[in-house]
Amino acid sequence: MSTVRSLTASCRLPRLETRMLLEQALRRPRAWLLAHDDEPLPEAAVQLFLGWVRRREAGEPMAYLLGEREFMGWVFEVTPDVLIPRPDTETLVETALDIIRDRSGVRVLDMGTGSGAIAISLALACPGAVVHASDASNAALAVARRNGERLGAAVQWRQGDWYAALADVEPGFDLIVSNPPYIACEDPHLVLGDLRFEPATALTDGADGLRDLCAIVQGAGAWLRPGGWLWLEHGWDQAPAVRALLQAHGFAEVSSRCDLAGTERISGGRL
Ligand SMILES: C[S@@+](CC[C@H](N)C(=O)[O-])C[C@H]1O[C@@H](n2cnc3c(N)ncnc32)[C@H](O)[C@@H]1O
């Protein structure tokens, strides 16, 4: 008979990952695992755990095995249809909140919403905002919708290619944010680590990494109100190129902000 103690002892994963997978397979909190560590476990839960261990050993991200990831203090459902939200992206949300906080009726658009992490975090932190979010992927939007419903966030979801998704939406946004695919298709990181398991269409634009960033900057003028802001997440070496794009398309107050590692991670400007 397997117990928490025997499974933990025989598992080659890091202890924290072993514990998280056991908690999820048994649907029990850490305190239960500690208090019942030599009790025989249900066979179905043991098999679920062992299956996850094999997949984790093959490199599958913990977030996909657990089916969730925390972002801005909220737990988001994630599936292989969506990018796993990254802590770096919280810089984009915090910058957006600096602009929209306490502004009732402020209109916000999150493009390429994936799990809905950005749009939902903004809607929850700023209940007076009117938040729209779009994605080209119907499968991603299904996850985003479920997250919005479960977390109680009012977001208007749209499917389609960048601004084409907004066919029935009034222009005049106060803020557009996006964390688009910005990895160049030739980048060797795409075949390493977690990225191997995430949707390619969420990671790379299939070109030099600037194509989608460029499309979003180019189209923003028609969708922002005068004085509205555009903030974009981008790659570690793309800040100068994104600032130049913003300036070339009539944005003022152009600047970049660093992520938790001190890398210029987001750039934005005001129309
Ligand atoms: C890097 S992921 C960001 C996901 C989420 N916003 C986050 O930060 O965790 C990029 C998202 O853009 C979407 N996307 C890719 N190409 C698109 C396009 N042409 N139009 C709209 N969305 C697109 C992908 O489906 C994916 O969900």
The ligand as an ORCA input file, in Angstrom:
! r2SCAN-3c Opt
* xyz 0 1
  C       2.281     35.702    -24.914
  S       0.595     35.126    -24.937
  C      -0.062     36.180    -23.660
  C      -1.183     35.562    -22.873
  C      -1.637     36.409    -21.663
  N      -2.015     37.747    -22.072
  C      -0.546     36.473    -20.613
  O       0.125     37.518    -20.523
  O      -0.341     35.485    -19.885
  C       0.024     35.840    -26.451
  C      -1.432     35.621    -26.770
  O      -1.693     36.266    -28.026
  C      -2.582     35.473    -28.772
  N      -2.400     35.788    -30.194
  C      -1.430     35.356    -31.023
  N      -1.608     35.862    -32.251
  C      -2.716     36.636    -32.205
  C      -3.402     37.448    -33.161
  N      -2.975     37.529    -34.430
  N      -4.492     38.116    -32.760
  C      -4.918     38.018    -31.467
  N      -4.320     37.279    -30.520
  C      -3.216     36.598    -30.880
  C      -2.199     34.043    -28.427
  O      -3.265     33.144    -28.708
  C      -1.855     34.170    -26.949
  O      -2.958     33.885    -26.145
*
